[in-house]
Amino acid sequence: MTTSVNERHARIKELVCEVLELDQGEVTDTSLFIEDHEADSLRAIEILASLEKEFGITIDQSELPRLVNLESVYTVVDREMG
């Protein structure tokens, strides 16, 4: 079953909010995980692992520094999914 980009982005936001233990209303596409939500590098690794499991993709560890907000996560996942 294929999902639309909007559905995928909604699921990504859900996953990120679960890992960061935040309500979806607290996280915008541009709010920064570390600066705005006090996430640490371990949370970034958890986000990456959750995305890989959910979407059946592999994200290179070198992408971790790019996973700073939802916009960047959308970009990385969209690229990996083609």
C-alpha positions in Angstrom: 0.0 0.0 0.0 1.4 3.3 -1.0 0.9 6.4 1.0 0.8 10.0 -0.2 3.5 12.4 0.8 1.1 14.2 3.1 0.2 11.0 4.9 3.9 10.1 5.2 4.7 13.5 6.6 1.9 13.2 9.1 3.3 9.8 10.2 6.8 11.2 10.5 5.5 14.0 12.7 3.7 11.4 14.9 6.9 9.3 15.2 9.1 12.4 16.0 6.6 13.6 18.7 6.5 10.1 20.2 10.3 10.0 20.5 10.5 13.6 21.8 7.6 13.0 24.1 5.8 16.1 22.9 2.2 16.8 21.7 2.0 17.4 18.0 0.9 21.0 18.5 4.2 21.7 20.2 6.3 20.8 17.1 6.3 22.9 13.9 8.0 22.0 10.7 10.8 24.4 11.4 11.1 24.2 15.2 14.5 22.8 16.1 14.6 19.6 18.0 17.7 20.4 20.2 17.2 24.2 20.7 13.4 24.4 20.9 12.6 20.9 22.3 15.7 20.0 24.4 16.3 16.8 22.4 19.8 15.3 22.6 21.8 13.2 20.1 20.3 10.0 21.5 16.8 11.2 20.6 18.1 11.9 17.0 19.3 8.3 16.8 15.9 7.1 18.2 14.1 9.2 15.5 16.4 7.7 12.8 15.7 4.2 14.0 12.0 4.8 14.2 11.9 6.1 10.6 13.9 3.2 9.3 11.6 0.7 11.0 8.3 2.5 10.0 9.2 3.0 6.3 11.5 0.1 5.7 14.4 2.3 4.6 18.0 2.7 5.6 19.2 6.2 6.5 23.0 6.6 6.5 24.3 7.7 9.9 25.9 10.7 8.2 22.4 12.1 7.9 22.0 12.4 11.7 23.4 16.0 11.8 20.8 17.0 9.3 17.8 15.8 11.3 17.3 19.1 13.1 13.6 19.7 12.4 10.6 18.2 10.7 11.4 19.8 7.3 14.9 18.2 7.2 13.5 14.9 8.3 10.8 15.0 5.6 13.6 15.8 3.0 15.8 12.9 4.1 12.9 10.3 4.2 11.4 11.5 0.9 14.8 11.2 -0.8 15.3 7.7 0.6 11.9 6.6 -0.5 12.4 7.9 -4.0 
